[in-house]
C-alpha cells in the first residue's frame, strides 16, 4: 500500500483537485471534473483506517471515533494543504481530500472580472457573498478577495473557517485565522467575539444557520466588510435562501437589512473547456445598486432583479446565461457544456443566436463600408 504522502504527491502531480479513498475501490482523483482511477489495487477497510489515522492527530482520531465524521486540514511540506473530510460508510472509513494550493491566484488568473472584484474588495463595509455548488471554487475566490485586501490596504482581517484552508501571511494587513473546533467552538461564538477584536474585515467560511446569518448582517450593518459563502446556484436563489433562514414575521426586517448591507453576490460554476485542458469559470454578478436594493426590500419586486442584471452590464452585472454565451462565442466552452450549465437553456440559445446574428451584421457592415469607400476613392481620382 502507498504511504499516504506518496499517494497524495502522485495525485497532485497529475492535477487532481480532490482525492477519494474508500474501501472496495482503488484510490480515485478528480481531474478536470472527472474521476480518474490511480492504480488497480482495491483499498481494504484497514487501508482507509490507516490512511485516516495518518492524516489526523490522536485527538482528532478520538473525536472521529466518537462522531463518525470529521473535518480537518492536512499539510504536506513543499506540496500544499488539504481540506480533509473523514466519515464512515457501510462500517468502514472513507476519506475525501480537497487540494488547497499554497499560491493564492489573483482575479485575472481565476477568470473573475477584475474591475468589479477590486471595487467590491475595496468596499469599506457591507456584505459580499460567493455562492455555488460544492467544488465550484468558492473558497479560492474568497481567498483571492482577502489576498487583494491584504496586499493593498492596512486592515485587520479575521477569518472563521472550518477548517482553515488557505494560509494568509500578514502583508499590509493583519490576518487572524481561527479554526472552528480548534481555536473556537463554532461560527456563532467566533463571530460574537470577533466584534470585540477591532476587525475591519470578517470572513465566515460558510453561512450555515440563522444565527450566523443574523450575526453577519449585524456586522455588515455596523461598519465591517463581511465575506461568506452559500451553497446556492445563482444570485436570485441566494437572496431567497438568506431570507428563508428567518421566520415569516422576521422577513420584512431581514429584507431591509440584507438590501442595505449588500455589496455584491458572485455566483460561480466550473465548466469543462472546449479544448479539454482544464476548466473555465462561469460567473453571475449581482451588485447592490439602488434598483437591486429596492427590489430586495419589496418581495413582489425581487423577480425583477434578473432584468437588472441583464440590462445593467455597464456596472459589471451579468447573468450566468450571458457569461456562458460569451464563453461559447470565445471558443472557451462547447455549446453542449453551456446548455448543461445554463440557468435557462432557452435563454442561453437566444443569447448565442443573437451574438451570432450581431457578429454577421458587423461583418456585413464592415464589408458594406469598405465598398463605398473604394468607389469614392475611384471617383476622386477622376
N, C-alpha and C positions, 0 to 999 in steps of 0.2 A: 504493500500500500504506500502511496505517496505520503511524504510528510506534508502537513497542511501548507507550510510556506512554499514548498516546491510546486505544489499544485496551483496555488494562487498566483505565483510568478508566471507559470506557464499560461494561465488563463489571461492575465493582464497583458502579456506579450502578444497574445492572439487577438487582443482588442475587446475582451469581454467586459460588459457593463454590469452584469450580475452573474453570480455563481450559485448553482443549485446542487446541494448534496443531500441525497435521500437514499435510504436503504431500499434495495431492489432495483436500483438504476445506476448506471455509470455516472461519474461527475458530468454536469452539464453547465455550459456557459451561454449567456445571451450575447450574440454578436450581431450588431446592426439590426436588432429587433427579433432575430431568430435564435431558437435554442439549438446549440451545437454540442454534440457528444465529445467528451475528452477521454479517449481510451475506451477499451471494451470491458474492463474489469467492473463487475457489478458490486456496488458497495453493500456491505453487510451491516446489520444493526450495530455491531460492536465497532465497525469502522466509523460510522457517523457519530456515535457517542464519543469515541476517542478524539475525533476532529473537534467536536463541541468543547470538550474539556481543554483542548489545546488553545482554543480561541477565547475561553472565559477564564476569569480569575477563580480561585477556590470559592470566594464569597458569591460570585455570580453563578457558579455551578450549583451551589447550595440553594440559591434563590430560584434557579430554574427548576431544580428537582421538586421544589415546593409549589411553584406556579405553573409548571409545564410549558411556559413560553417566556421569552425574554428578549429585549432589545439591548444591544451593546455595540461597542466600537472596538476595532482591532487595527493596530498599526503594524506595518511591515516596512522596516527601515530601508530607505532607498527606493521604495516602490509605491508607497501611498498608504491610505487608510481605507477601512471597510466599515460600512454600516452592517451590523450582524443581527439577524433575527433567528433565534433558535426555538424550536417548537417540537411537540410530539405529534406523530401521525401513525395510527394503527400500532401504537405501543412502542415505536422506535423514534429516535431523534432525527429531526430534519433541520437543515440549515439553509438559509438564503443570505448571501452577502452581496451588498451593493458596493461597487468600486467607487471610491471617492478620490479624485485626483488631487495631488498636492498643489498644483498650479491653478490659480483661480482665473478662468478665462474672462476677457473683457466683453463688452456688449457686442462689438463687431464680430468677434470670434464666434460668439454664440448665435449670431444671426438675429439679434434683437435690434429694434430701431434705436439708433444711438442717441439722437437728439431728444426723443421722447423719454428714454430711460434716464438720461442725465438730468432732465428737468424734474422728473419725479424724484430721483435720488436726492436732489438738492433742495427739495421742499423742506421748509423749517418745521412743519408739523403736519399731522394728518395720518391717513391710513392707506397703505399700499398692499394689495393682495395679489399673490401669484397663485394661479389655480391650474388644475389639470389632473388627468388620471395619474395613477402610480407609474413611475418611470418616465415621466414627461420632462424631467429636468428642472422641476420647481426649486429644489434645494440649490442647484447650481446657479440659477437666475438670482435667487436671493443673495447668495454668496457674492455674485458679481456686483449687485447693488451695494452691499456692505463694503466691498473692496473699493468701489469708486468713492464712497463717502470717506473711508479710511485714508485713501491716498490724497484726497483733495480738500478735506475740511478737518478742523480741530473739534471733534465731537467726543462725547462719552457714549459708547455703544455697548449695550447689554444684550446678549443673546441668551435665549432659554430654549434648549434643544433636547431631544430625546431620540438618539444620543447626539453628542457633538459629532458633526461630520467633517466639515472643512475648518481647519485651524486658521485663524487670522492673527497675524503679528501686528503689534502696535506700530502705526506709521505716523500720520498726522493726528490720528485719533487714538484714544484709549479704548481697547476692545476687551470686554469682560465676557467670557463664555461660561455659562452654567449648564450642567447636565442634570436632567431630571433623574432622580434615583441615586445620584452620586453627590451633587452639590446642593440639591434642593429636593423637596418632597414631590412637588407636582407643579404644573404650569401656573395654576391659580395662585399658589403660595408664592412662587418666584415673582410673579407679576405684582403681587401686593407689596413685596419688599423692594422690588426694583424701583418703584415710585419714590422710595426714600433714599435712593442711591444716586441722586442727581444725574439721571440719564438725559441724553438728547435724543437718542435713537434706541428703540427696543425692538428686537426681532424675536418673534414667537414661532417656534418650529412649525406648529400646526394649531389651528383653532378647532378644538375637538368638542367643546361643550359650551353651554350657555354662559357659564361663569367666566370662562376665558374670553369669549367674545365680548361680554359686558366690560371686563377689565380692559381689553384692548381698545374699545370705543371710548372709555373714560380717559385712558392715557392719551389717545389721539386728540381728544377734546381739550386736554389740559396742557397743550403745548409741546407734545412729543411727536416724533415721527415713528410710527409703528408699522412694522412689516410682518406679514404672516402668510400662510398658505391654507388652501382649502382644496378638497378633492371634488371639484365641480368642473363641468365640461366647458362652460363659457361664461361670459360676463353676466348675462341676464339670470342664469341659474345661480350664479354666485350671490347676486343681490337677494334672490328669493331664499337661498339657503341661510344666509345671515339672519334674515328676518324670521325665518321659520324656527330658529333656535328659541324664540320667545313665544309666550302665550299671546293669544289674540288681543287681550286687553292692554298688552305692553307694546304692541307693534307700531302704533302711531308715533310714540316717543322714539322708538328704535329707528324708525324710518328717518326721522328728523336728525337724530344723532349720526346715523350712518351717512346720510346725504351730506351733512355739513363737514364730516370728517374725511370723506373720500378724496384721495389724491388720484388714484387710478387702480384699475384691475388689468393685470396681464394674464390672459388665459393662453395655454400653450399645449401643443401636441408635437410629438416627434414622428416624422414620416420617412419612409424609405426613399432614398434618392434614385432618380431615374437611371443613373449610371451604375447603380449597385454598390457604390463606395460610401458607406456611412449613412447617416440620417440627417434630415433637414428639419429645422424648427419652423413650425407654423404658429402664428400668434393671432390673438384678438386683443385689441387695445381699447379700453374704455377709460376716459378721463372725467374728472369731476368738474365739468363745465357747468355754467348756470342752468342750461337746459337739462342736463343729466341730473343735477341736484334737484331741480323742480320735479322731474319725472320719478325720482326715487321717493320723494316725500309724499306724493299722491299716488296711491295704489293703482287707480284707474289709468294713470299716465305711464306706468312702468313699462308696458309693452312697447311704448314709443321709443325707448332707448335704442333699440336696434336701428331705427330710422336715423337717429342722431349719429350712430357710428358709421352708417352708410354714407351720410351726407357731409360729415364734418372732417373730411380727410386732411384738410389744411392744418389742423391741430395735431394730427398724427393718429387719430382714431380710425379703426377699421374692423370689419368682422372677419371671422375665420374664413368664410367663403371668398371674400375679397382677396385675402392673402393667399389662399390656395390657388385661386385663378392666376394671381401674379406669379406664384412659384411655377405653375404649369406653363405659362407663357414664356417664362425664362428658361424652361427646359430642366428645371431642378427636380421636379417630380413628374410622374406619369399621370395621364388623365384618370386612370383607374385608381391610383393612390389618392388623388384628390377627391374622387367620388366617394371612396370608402371613408375618408376623414371628414367630409363636408357636414356641416350642420344641416344644410338643406341641399340635397343633390340637385334638385330642380334649380335653385338659385345659383349654385355653382356652375351648372351648364349654361345658364343665361349669361353669367358674367364672362365665361370663356368665349361664348359666341359673340358677345358684344365687343370684347377685346379683339377677337379675330376680325370682326367687321370694321372696327375703327382702324386697325392696322392696315387693312386693304384700302380703306378710304385714304389713309395718309399716303400710301404708296401711289395711288391713282392721282392724288392731289399733287404730289411731287412731280410725277410724270407729266401731268397736265400743265404744271407751271413751267417746266423746262421747255415744252414745245413752243408756246407763245414767245418765250424769251429768245429762242433761236430765231423765230420769224422776225422779231423786232430788230435783231442784230442784222438780219439779211436786208430788211427794209432800210436800216440805217446806212448800209454800205451802198445802197442805190443812191 
